Amino acid sequence: MPHPSNHPRRGKACVIGAGPNGLAAAIVLAQAGMDVEVFEAEAEVGGAARTLDLTLPGFHHDFGSAVHPMAAASPFFTSLPLADYGLEWIDPPAPLAHPFDDGTAIALERNLTAAEADLGEDGKAWRSLMEPLVTRWPDLTADILGPVLHLPRHPFLLARFGLTAMLSASRVARRRFRTEPARALFGGLAAHSFLALDQPLSASFGLVLGAVAHVVGWPIPRGGAQSIANALAGYLAHLGGRVTTSTRIRSFSDLPACDLVLCDVTPRQLLALADRPGNHPLPNRLSPGYRRSLAGYRYGPAAFKVDYALSRPIPWNAPACLRAGTVHIGGVLAEIEASEAAVAAGRHADRPFTLLAQPTLFDPTRAPAGKHIAWAYCHVPNGASESESEATLDRLESQIERFATGFRDCILGRRVSPPAALEAMDANLIGGDIVGGAVNLRQLLFRPTARQYRTSAPDIYLCSASTPPGGGVHGMCGANAARLALRNLRP
């Protein structure tokens, strides 16, 4: 039955794309009483949140994201009964570990007091940086996960966050911390931004990902990322919504007659949809000015990803790494800075900062008995040539081997996914960009344009990671877009 609503809306809505944002948008519309149909190009829902057998039979790998702190902390997802539809979170003992060349590692503990103790002389500095965000996390996320251009609900908290978030990660790490473990830990968190660490805004990622580790941890969904998408789709079905898979929408004319369209696509695909002629009843021709704005949207650096089937757990030199679901492989802060600076300049890093997830340490259902999987990626220039793949793979595996002697001996099979392969499996990953567009000040304020979710056609909205608050599995882009569309929907 449809979700009860004080102000039910009649009419039909179509959603293009069944990634987490498309499904979130569909749920908001269905909760409001609309008849909702979602169209997905691939055979499974989920977009980049899918789980597939990418290497050997019985080894279940996450195609895109594998570790989901922002999903577990999402104001929208946590408002839904997703546990009733099969979503179960697993919390590794430590959210994150960061190894060093001397055989040690710093593990970021979920408990803030434990983290303070582990960070030694930088413990108080870490606590002073994170605690204000941790203690007021619901208030903070109400502002930072909403539309960028809005009246803040908590202006003083947002201003305090912004004073540090707008800075470069390098500046924050070097001014706040004295020891290399704390500096490298913050630098690794900030490197999720795909920005050079000396660029403004890079600190914001370190703050948010560090704080959320102390709020909900960095959990993994039992069975893989597909569990998130399946739970969303299951709840949507409960509300009366429908998902049609293996149906690529190439033009608005491919859609049935409807009153509203929400598009979980990037600006490039939206232009392609509008370019193909048709007679859909919506006023779907985008204005010349809006089209020019979309055409100027910039995509960011890419991911180069490798999935591994392993004969045993990764033999980390530092045992602390076996407590963590995620391992940041990058050495000291200066090395992480060099890696991200090279990519920002359009080059391949000699020692790429590498993010690695090892879910089967905590969820043995993902591989045959006694076997394991790992998921790793580094940053490369957008659209990096496949001719670079062999060299990039060697550099990535050398980084893992550097901190886990004998890693290569554990490999039973691998699936290498350079940028072109990622885009082929999910059309939203333009050139291998997994966050929906470059992260810079202009595209923070005007993402993808000053209209944000709205297009120049009054009944068509964007709801992808190319809208605020940007990349990540949290559903907030879709929820925000759908709420705006409902407010603006003509009676």
Phi, psi and omega in degrees: 000146177299149177297133180296142181222139176291335182228071184296141178254136173265162177117173184244140176235142174246139177240129178262111178107126181249039167285179181304324180288319177297318179292322178297316178300316181298321180295315179300317180293319179293322177300330180278358175099006180280154171278117190239133173230131181251136179243124183239131183290325185272172184284342180235151172286161173127334183061240177279357177256061177241157177237124189223157174275090188268344183242277183242158179304136177088355177257113189257109187254149173276122180298315180247243185294147183237331183241136198227062177297321183286334174290316180293334181257000185298126177302328180282309182301321182288349176274354185253152180276056187292333177298329179291346182245025168099000182276121178230128181267141175244129181254109172301155179306323176234134179298325193207144171229150180224106183275160179231167186292342180275009178088002177260171175209149171259126176257126176280114182277147177295319179289124186294325178293320177294320178297319178300317180294318183292330183275004171057234185293344175262005182298316180294322179294320178298314181297317181295331179283319188266326189300318179299329179282322181294314185290337180239035183304313180300321178293319181295313183292333176301331180263314188281343179257008176261186174304141183295315184268086180209166177282117184298142175283329183229075191298323183288320176296316180296321179295319179297316177299314185296328181301325178267322185298328182285348183279172173279150178296324180300317181296315181296314183298317185281331180275328183276325190241150180255333186261153181294320179303316181292319179297315181292322179300313180293320179298321178294320176299315182292333182292347172298344182288343188067012177263153165298142188286352175266006180268145175303151179083342183297331179295333184300322180292321177297320180294310185293313182289330174290315181295316183294334176299327179272347180270306182234359187080191173241079188279165173240146177277133178302129181089351178108175184299334179303332180298327178293309181298318181295323179294318177298315180295323179295319179291322176300317178298322177300325180280356180099000178284159182232146176238126176250115182266175180052037181225099181275123177272114182257345180208152175301336179290347175285348183271152172289166178301134181204171182262344188205141175232128172245134190243110174272065181222167178270169181306323182297318180288327178297318176298320180296320178299319182284336182288333184276122186293156178180182185236033179297141185293340179290149177284077193265006178281121181283143182291154179302319180295318179293320178298319178297321178296316178297319182296334180274000181292137184256137172264153186261187177303165187252168170260144169243111193244144176227130173255137185239136162262127189237149179281340182200173177300153178299129184277071182299139176294327178259113182302336181301335181293338180282353178270350190249143174284334182236138176234128175265120185249103183199357180068217186280168184304316183301325180289320177296318178301316181295320180297310184288329176294321179298315181294318179299332179270006178084020180243165173270135180285142177292322177236084188291135170299127188236132176257131184228136174242142182228072189292332186287351170297335186237347179223085184291353179291350188272356182208161175303158184308128178082351181258169186218165172236159171217156185226125183216146172210156172232171181265138178222167177299148179304133179069021182309137185297143177294342177294341178273354191297317183298316180293320180294318178300316180297318180294318180296313182290330176294325177295316179295314181300327179302325182251358180217080184299126182096007181303314184299333180289345182271350190282120174267329180193157178217154172236115181265127182235091173289174185308317183296325179290323177297315180294325179295331181269343177207108187296345177284345183270070186296119180063016182090005178287115185263002182243013171079013178140156181302144178260106174213175186298317181298315183275359166278315183281325185233080186242109357274345176220181177298341179283345184055253185282332184283148170250182177283352173263124191294344183248014180235131183230151171265141180221022184268182176294354174278005173242168180296145003270010176103201190295161181119156179266094180217346177073000187288329177299314180292316181296316180299315182296317182293321178296319177295317180299321179294321179295327184266354185296128180294140180298000000 
